[in-house]
Amino acid sequence: MLSKSLIKHRDSHRPQNHAGTKAKLHTHSDATQTRLQHLMSSCITDLKKMSIDRHLKSNIKKLDEQYRDKIYDEIKIEFDGLTDILSPDDSSASKNRAQGWGLICALKSARHFLDNYEVTWPKMSLSAAINPRHLNELGASFQESFASLKQEERTLLASVIAPSAFKNLGIRLNSSEKSISNKTPLKNQDQLNFDQVVALLDYAHYATGTFNGVNCGMRAFEHSRIQTIADIVFCVQQPLTEALAVLQKKNAFLYRGNLIKGIRINDPGGPLKRAKLRTGNLLTIPHPTSTTSDPMKSYAQRGTHDGELVFLNGAGVKIHLFHNKLTMPDMEVLIPTQGMYRMVEPDKKNPKLNGSIERFYCQPVQAAHWGPDPPAYV
């Protein structure tokens, strides 16, 4: 089990090469809390006022450098002062720490996202926003992975991807694959267009950071109603959502069974997350949920995450064929955002889903009625 001292070494949320003034250390918890609330409120207000225009990238950079270090330090002060980080905590202080942690994640990931997508107006299309360099890199990655596929896998992709998307990504189909791709629309079956394919390729790619940009952006909108962040990631989030809707109609891409998601449970958002994941709570997630169908391939098994959320009898869309060659064996399954789940007691009888890693379990809720309380977001 990782200790709370881990945060002292996890400085990835700090701006690099930034000489900003470190926040003053407070000795009284109320003063620290007031400082954190003030910083978050100011940052959220500035983000909401920000225009989506040609100055967006530089303005996000300035805002990130202005706030991320200071918010991080205030969270760290509070977190280091806790005597117990392993118990559920849904107090206002815990919620503020979790919100602040999500906010600096959104700032960092939005800044990186804008290196690959030149967003200059709200709700741009992916084709209009994507940096040509980034598109070329994704195209080269897909060319390599497509060439490595078995013939039946290539045929399957040919049946769901529009011919023009293959052409624009530099993929040359053989005569059989080309015939399948051309005939699919004649059968009144939907195919993925260029933007939808690129969104899948980018979201699934381990090295681009777009996964974090979309997820952190959608959480920031859900928790803090920051429309600016939602507008930034819209160019990928929207075609990604559309792509999953298309693939959900294809039996070959559907997966049903237990799904495992690696989660971070011992960071500053951990105590609130533990409270959200208590048995009996309703759970929904404001972005696609990345899981694996292979119990040995979750991020927790690799040591990058310290817990797992197990979706018992879950359902999702298999997207491993859109991965690059290196991570295709991870067998990623995306659970769309419409799902709702009930947290349940651990399944003690299933040895594949138990062990030294801390696990939480949920199962689908059949009825759409949520009851008097809103669902818990993680």
KOLLOTOR-492928 format. One record per residue (C-alpha): z, x, y; residue in one letter; residue number from 1. Coordinates in Angstrom, 3 decimals. Layout:
N
((Z,X,Y),'A',NUM)
...
//
This chain:
378
((0.000,0.000,0.000),'M',1)
((-0.946,1.392,3.404),'L',2)
((1.859,1.758,5.921),'S',3)
((1.849,0.710,9.526),'K',4)
((1.480,4.332,10.531),'S',5)
((-2.165,3.999,9.515),'L',6)
((-3.030,2.679,12.942),'I',7)
((-2.120,6.068,14.400),'K',8)
((-5.117,7.546,12.604),'H',9)
((-7.499,4.610,12.902),'R',10)
((-8.871,5.272,16.353),'D',11)
((-12.360,3.919,15.759),'S',12)
((-11.838,1.224,18.396),'H',13)
((-11.307,3.855,21.092),'R',14)
((-14.277,4.737,23.324),'P',15)
((-15.566,8.220,22.485),'Q',16)
((-15.560,10.946,25.151),'N',17)
((-13.869,8.630,27.601),'H',18)
((-11.291,10.048,29.969),'A',19)
((-9.695,6.784,30.964),'G',20)
((-6.033,6.617,31.965),'T',21)
((-3.739,5.776,29.081),'K',22)
((-1.733,2.609,29.519),'A',23)
((1.889,3.066,30.528),'K',24)
((4.333,2.907,27.611),'L',25)
((6.782,0.049,27.971),'H',26)
((10.175,0.050,26.347),'T',27)
((10.814,-3.682,26.638),'H',28)
((8.780,-5.890,24.297),'S',29)
((8.397,-8.679,26.860),'D',30)
((6.893,-6.243,29.350),'A',31)
((4.474,-4.948,26.739),'T',32)
((3.466,-8.461,25.752),'Q',33)
((2.865,-9.439,29.361),'T',34)
((0.745,-6.321,29.841),'R',35)
((-1.351,-7.093,26.737),'L',36)
((-1.851,-10.710,27.763),'Q',37)
((-2.884,-9.637,31.259),'H',38)
((-5.394,-7.090,29.971),'L',39)
((-6.942,-9.534,27.504),'M',40)
((-7.142,-12.309,30.076),'S',41)
((-8.842,-10.021,32.594),'S',42)
((-11.264,-8.667,30.014),'C',43)
((-12.206,-12.131,28.724),'I',44)
((-12.693,-13.403,32.279),'T',45)
((-14.956,-10.468,33.145),'D',46)
((-16.969,-10.978,29.965),'L',47)
((-17.442,-14.682,30.663),'K',48)
((-18.674,-13.906,34.185),'K',49)
((-21.153,-11.278,33.018),'M',50)
((-24.822,-12.161,33.351),'S',51)
((-27.323,-11.601,30.575),'I',52)
((-29.941,-9.545,32.414),'D',53)
((-31.458,-6.062,32.511),'R',54)
((-28.083,-4.608,33.548),'H',55)
((-26.277,-6.020,30.519),'L',56)
((-26.131,-2.824,28.460),'K',57)
((-24.645,-0.737,31.274),'S',58)
((-22.236,-3.520,32.250),'N',59)
((-20.930,-3.866,28.675),'I',60)
((-20.476,-0.081,28.569),'K',61)
((-18.434,-0.149,31.798),'K',62)
((-16.294,-3.037,30.583),'L',63)
((-15.703,-1.352,27.239),'D',64)
((-14.567,1.851,28.936),'E',65)
((-12.389,-0.107,31.362),'Q',66)
((-10.471,-2.151,28.805),'Y',67)
((-10.734,-0.948,25.210),'R',68)
((-8.434,2.066,25.478),'D',69)
((-5.775,0.128,27.363),'K',70)
((-5.803,-2.902,25.068),'I',71)
((-5.703,-0.604,22.041),'Y',72)
((-2.656,1.251,23.388),'D',73)
((-0.728,-1.937,24.119),'E',74)
((-1.440,-3.266,20.628),'I',75)
((-0.420,0.060,19.111),'K',76)
((2.888,0.056,20.984),'I',77)
((3.746,-3.390,19.652),'E',78)
((2.524,-2.685,16.141),'F',79)
((4.430,0.606,15.853),'D',80)
((7.567,-1.230,16.944),'G',81)
((7.433,-3.758,14.105),'L',82)
((9.931,-3.282,11.300),'T',83)
((7.915,-5.383,8.850),'D',84)
((4.120,-5.588,8.810),'I',85)
((3.851,-7.042,5.330),'L',86)
((5.200,-10.516,6.087),'S',87)
((3.160,-13.445,7.439),'P',88)
((3.601,-13.892,11.179),'D',89)
((1.908,-16.607,13.220),'D',90)
((4.042,-16.149,16.336),'S',91)
((2.397,-16.003,19.756),'S',92)
((2.921,-12.235,19.843),'A',93)
((1.163,-11.838,16.498),'S',94)
((-1.696,-14.067,17.640),'K',95)
((-2.095,-12.006,20.811),'N',96)
((-2.258,-8.759,18.842),'R',97)
((-4.847,-10.204,16.482),'A',98)
((-6.908,-11.613,19.343),'Q',99)
((-6.744,-8.297,21.182),'G',100)
((-7.787,-6.408,18.041),'W',101)
((-10.756,-8.745,17.655),'G',102)
((-11.642,-8.368,21.333),'L',103)
((-11.897,-4.591,21.233),'I',104)
((-13.913,-4.871,18.021),'C',105)
((-16.315,-7.209,19.825),'A',106)
((-16.622,-4.826,22.782),'L',107)
((-17.340,-1.829,20.591),'K',108)
((-19.805,-3.618,18.331),'S',109)
((-21.633,-5.316,21.242),'A',110)
((-22.129,-1.950,22.875),'R',111)
((-23.643,-0.560,19.667),'H',112)
((-25.687,-3.729,19.088),'F',113)
((-27.372,-3.258,22.461),'L',114)
((-28.615,0.169,21.372),'D',115)
((-30.827,-1.625,18.858),'N',116)
((-31.544,-4.888,20.658),'Y',117)
((-32.599,-4.918,24.300),'E',118)
((-31.122,-8.273,25.219),'V',119)
((-31.992,-9.176,28.817),'T',120)
((-31.743,-12.970,28.828),'W',121)
((-29.672,-15.547,26.914),'P',122)
((-30.724,-16.518,23.394),'K',123)
((-33.648,-14.109,23.100),'M',124)
((-35.682,-14.118,19.912),'S',125)
((-35.322,-11.179,17.561),'L',126)
((-38.972,-10.196,18.018),'S',127)
((-38.536,-10.034,21.776),'A',128)
((-35.245,-8.139,21.708),'A',129)
((-35.523,-5.568,18.939),'I',130)
((-35.961,-1.936,19.926),'N',131)
((-39.247,-0.573,18.444),'P',132)
((-37.390,2.461,17.092),'R',133)
((-34.930,0.228,15.273),'H',134)
((-37.715,-1.961,13.884),'L',135)
((-39.531,1.104,12.562),'N',136)
((-36.354,2.309,10.845),'E',137)
((-35.766,-1.059,9.196),'L',138)
((-39.396,-1.247,8.144),'G',139)
((-39.270,2.203,6.561),'A',140)
((-36.064,1.290,4.723),'S',141)
((-37.600,-1.930,3.378),'F',142)
((-40.771,-0.119,2.306),'Q',143)
((-38.667,2.300,0.271),'E',144)
((-36.487,-0.380,-1.320),'S',145)
((-39.417,-2.723,-2.064),'F',146)
((-41.262,0.099,-3.841),'A',147)
((-38.212,0.678,-6.056),'S',148)
((-37.957,-2.946,-7.252),'L',149)
((-38.911,-4.204,-10.675),'K',150)
((-42.084,-6.264,-10.758),'Q',151)
((-40.211,-9.546,-11.263),'E',152)
((-38.069,-8.787,-8.192),'E',153)
((-41.135,-7.998,-6.087),'R',154)
((-42.709,-11.236,-7.260),'T',155)
((-39.581,-13.160,-6.302),'L',156)
((-39.626,-11.736,-2.780),'L',157)
((-43.349,-12.451,-2.515),'A',158)
((-42.592,-16.097,-3.201),'S',159)
((-40.099,-16.439,-0.334),'V',160)
((-41.504,-14.149,2.396),'I',161)
((-44.501,-15.102,4.542),'A',162)
((-47.560,-12.819,4.213),'P',163)
((-47.464,-12.013,7.936),'S',164)
((-43.867,-10.755,7.633),'A',165)
((-44.859,-8.337,4.877),'F',166)
((-47.803,-7.126,6.959),'K',167)
((-45.723,-6.595,10.110),'N',168)
((-43.169,-4.581,8.129),'L',169)
((-45.812,-2.325,6.610),'G',170)
((-45.502,-3.690,3.064),'I',171)
((-48.683,-3.689,1.002),'R',172)
((-48.666,-6.278,-1.772),'L',173)
((-50.675,-6.024,-4.938),'N',174)
((-53.211,-8.774,-5.657),'S',175)
((-50.815,-10.859,-7.741),'S',176)
((-48.015,-10.657,-5.162),'E',177)
((-50.417,-11.457,-2.342),'K',178)
((-51.674,-14.530,-4.187),'S',179)
((-48.125,-15.799,-4.726),'I',180)
((-47.176,-15.221,-1.091),'S',181)
((-50.304,-17.003,0.151),'N',182)
((-49.980,-20.005,-2.186),'K',183)
((-46.290,-20.774,-1.602),'T',184)
((-46.850,-22.669,1.714),'P',185)
((-49.479,-24.822,-0.040),'L',186)
((-46.706,-26.110,-2.303),'K',187)
((-44.726,-27.290,0.747),'N',188)
((-42.081,-24.638,0.119),'Q',189)
((-40.428,-22.822,3.006),'D',190)
((-40.900,-19.090,3.443),'Q',191)
((-39.002,-16.563,5.522),'L',192)
((-40.753,-15.598,8.740),'N',193)
((-40.700,-12.148,10.341),'F',194)
((-37.545,-12.661,12.433),'D',195)
((-35.628,-14.104,9.482),'Q',196)
((-36.578,-11.219,7.178),'V',197)
((-35.633,-8.593,9.757),'V',198)
((-32.316,-10.336,10.431),'A',199)
((-31.502,-10.185,6.707),'L',200)
((-32.583,-6.542,6.437),'L',201)
((-30.519,-5.503,9.439),'D',202)
((-27.412,-7.540,8.576),'Y',203)
((-27.473,-6.164,5.035),'A',204)
((-28.009,-2.539,6.056),'H',205)
((-24.892,-0.409,5.687),'Y',206)
((-25.702,1.992,8.539),'A',207)
((-26.988,-0.071,11.465),'T',208)
((-23.722,-1.742,12.529),'G',209)
((-25.445,-5.091,13.086),'T',210)
((-23.150,-6.696,10.510),'F',211)
((-20.163,-5.871,12.744),'N',212)
((-21.977,-6.967,15.888),'G',213)
((-22.742,-10.426,14.535),'V',214)
((-19.390,-11.007,12.852),'N',215)
((-17.225,-9.694,15.691),'C',216)
((-19.347,-11.564,18.220),'G',217)
((-19.051,-14.876,16.387),'M',218)
((-15.290,-14.419,15.964),'R',219)
((-14.920,-13.606,19.667),'A',220)
((-16.753,-16.806,20.539),'F',221)
((-14.737,-18.875,18.075),'E',222)
((-11.358,-17.521,19.185),'H',223)
((-11.922,-16.864,22.907),'S',224)
((-15.037,-18.920,23.729),'R',225)
((-16.848,-15.860,25.110),'I',226)
((-20.384,-17.209,25.437),'Q',227)
((-21.698,-13.850,26.642),'T',228)
((-20.970,-12.187,23.302),'I',229)
((-22.504,-15.137,21.437),'A',230)
((-25.660,-14.867,23.559),'D',231)
((-25.927,-11.129,22.880),'I',232)
((-25.927,-11.469,19.082),'V',233)
((-27.920,-14.737,19.039),'F',234)
((-31.197,-12.880,18.428),'C',235)
((-29.938,-11.850,14.965),'V',236)
((-27.356,-14.554,14.244),'Q',237)
((-29.792,-17.458,14.633),'Q',238)
((-32.604,-16.191,12.351),'P',239)
((-29.964,-15.008,9.862),'L',240)
((-28.544,-18.537,9.688),'T',241)
((-32.066,-19.928,9.283),'E',242)
((-32.857,-17.403,6.541),'A',243)
((-29.803,-18.384,4.516),'L',244)
((-30.804,-22.046,4.836),'A',245)
((-34.219,-21.215,3.363),'V',246)
((-32.812,-19.124,0.516),'L',247)
((-30.234,-21.784,-0.349),'Q',248)
((-33.150,-23.958,-1.498),'K',249)
((-34.285,-21.317,-3.999),'K',250)
((-32.422,-21.382,-7.311),'N',251)
((-33.193,-17.721,-7.961),'A',252)
((-31.134,-16.734,-4.904),'F',253)
((-28.131,-18.978,-5.551),'L',254)
((-24.939,-17.614,-7.059),'Y',255)
((-22.035,-19.657,-8.397),'R',256)
((-18.851,-18.111,-9.685),'G',257)
((-16.016,-15.912,-8.479),'N',258)
((-16.826,-13.887,-5.358),'L',259)
((-14.758,-11.039,-3.914),'I',260)
((-14.473,-9.994,-0.278),'K',261)
((-12.727,-6.798,0.802),'G',262)
((-10.374,-7.436,3.746),'I',263)
((-8.125,-5.339,5.980),'R',264)
((-4.633,-6.726,5.685),'I',265)
((-2.491,-3.922,7.136),'N',266)
((-4.067,-3.484,10.559),'D',267)
((-2.660,-5.134,13.738),'P',268)
((-4.325,-8.423,12.810),'G',269)
((-2.788,-8.311,9.343),'G',270)
((0.440,-10.276,9.913),'P',271)
((-1.484,-13.218,11.370),'L',272)
((-4.091,-12.969,8.634),'K',273)
((-1.329,-13.136,6.035),'R',274)
((-0.057,-16.307,7.697),'A',275)
((-3.557,-17.818,7.646),'K',276)
((-3.953,-16.944,3.956),'L',277)
((-0.766,-18.607,2.753),'R',278)
((-1.094,-20.943,-0.192),'T',279)
((-2.070,-24.472,0.865),'G',280)
((-3.819,-23.518,4.115),'N',281)
((-7.373,-24.595,4.807),'L',282)
((-9.750,-21.731,5.480),'L',283)
((-13.126,-21.478,7.153),'T',284)
((-14.897,-18.460,8.613),'I',285)
((-17.072,-18.585,11.775),'P',286)
((-19.761,-16.246,10.432),'H',287)
((-21.467,-15.587,7.106),'P',288)
((-18.990,-14.097,4.644),'T',289)
((-20.050,-10.927,2.889),'S',290)
((-18.850,-10.847,-0.721),'T',291)
((-19.829,-9.275,-4.012),'T',292)
((-20.250,-10.801,-7.425),'S',293)
((-19.155,-7.496,-9.022),'D',294)
((-15.326,-7.090,-9.016),'P',295)
((-15.718,-3.292,-8.943),'M',296)
((-17.982,-3.229,-5.871),'K',297)
((-15.747,-4.708,-3.160),'S',298)
((-14.775,-2.516,-0.216),'Y',299)
((-11.172,-2.587,-1.405),'A',300)
((-12.216,-0.900,-4.641),'Q',301)
((-13.808,1.863,-2.557),'R',302)
((-10.640,2.382,-0.550),'G',303)
((-12.038,1.386,2.855),'T',304)
((-10.158,-1.946,2.810),'H',305)
((-6.641,-2.652,1.559),'D',306)
((-6.910,-6.216,0.276),'G',307)
((-9.259,-8.743,-1.273),'E',308)
((-9.997,-12.405,-0.721),'L',309)
((-11.229,-13.984,-3.951),'V',310)
((-13.349,-17.131,-3.748),'F',311)
((-12.736,-18.898,-7.052),'L',312)
((-15.772,-20.916,-8.172),'N',313)
((-17.512,-19.897,-4.978),'G',314)
((-21.163,-20.364,-4.061),'A',315)
((-23.412,-18.208,-1.947),'G',316)
((-26.817,-16.622,-1.442),'V',317)
((-27.742,-13.411,-3.231),'K',318)
((-29.186,-10.974,-0.677),'I',319)
((-29.076,-7.681,-2.596),'H',320)
((-32.900,-7.545,-2.678),'L',321)
((-32.819,-7.212,1.120),'F',322)
((-30.512,-4.199,0.946),'H',323)
((-31.708,-0.657,1.268),'N',324)
((-32.158,1.341,-1.919),'K',325)
((-28.676,2.918,-1.738),'L',326)
((-26.572,-0.257,-1.535),'T',327)
((-28.713,-2.678,-3.536),'M',328)
((-26.425,-2.242,-6.591),'P',329)
((-23.510,-3.674,-4.583),'D',330)
((-24.786,-7.162,-5.459),'M',331)
((-23.944,-8.699,-2.087),'E',332)
((-23.647,-12.472,-1.888),'V',333)
((-23.403,-14.158,1.525),'L',334)
((-21.349,-17.333,1.820),'I',335)
((-22.797,-19.460,4.674),'P',336)
((-20.516,-20.616,7.483),'T',337)
((-20.387,-24.283,6.466),'Q',338)
((-17.904,-23.671,3.651),'G',339)
((-14.292,-24.798,3.643),'M',340)
((-11.647,-23.487,1.254),'Y',341)
((-8.070,-24.143,0.239),'R',342)
((-5.773,-21.176,-0.329),'M',343)
((-4.285,-21.314,-3.846),'V',344)
((-1.830,-19.412,-6.008),'E',345)
((-3.137,-16.229,-7.657),'P',346)
((-4.880,-16.567,-10.987),'D',347)
((-2.476,-14.581,-13.152),'K',348)
((-4.532,-15.112,-16.302),'K',349)
((-7.669,-13.329,-15.093),'N',350)
((-7.268,-9.548,-15.498),'P',351)
((-10.498,-8.845,-13.630),'K',352)
((-9.044,-10.345,-10.482),'L',353)
((-5.631,-8.726,-10.559),'N',354)
((-4.266,-5.218,-10.305),'G',355)
((-2.815,-2.907,-7.671),'S',356)
((-4.883,-4.266,-4.761),'I',357)
((-3.263,-7.078,-2.798),'E',358)
((-5.284,-10.238,-3.395),'R',359)
((-5.477,-13.716,-1.941),'F',360)
((-7.248,-16.631,-3.613),'Y',361)
((-9.071,-19.715,-2.389),'C',362)
((-11.278,-22.382,-3.873),'Q',363)
((-13.835,-24.790,-2.364),'P',364)
((-12.637,-28.029,-0.811),'V',365)
((-14.791,-30.925,-1.956),'Q',366)
((-13.822,-33.450,0.689),'A',367)
((-14.893,-32.899,4.296),'A',368)
((-11.632,-34.289,5.669),'H',369)
((-9.445,-31.525,7.094),'W',370)
((-6.299,-33.505,7.679),'G',371)
((-4.159,-33.370,10.836),'P',372)
((-4.346,-29.590,11.273),'D',373)
((-7.502,-27.594,12.064),'P',374)
((-8.710,-25.037,9.510),'P',375)
((-7.413,-21.482,9.727),'A',376)
((-9.900,-18.836,10.758),'Y',377)
((-9.800,-15.252,9.479),'V',378)
//
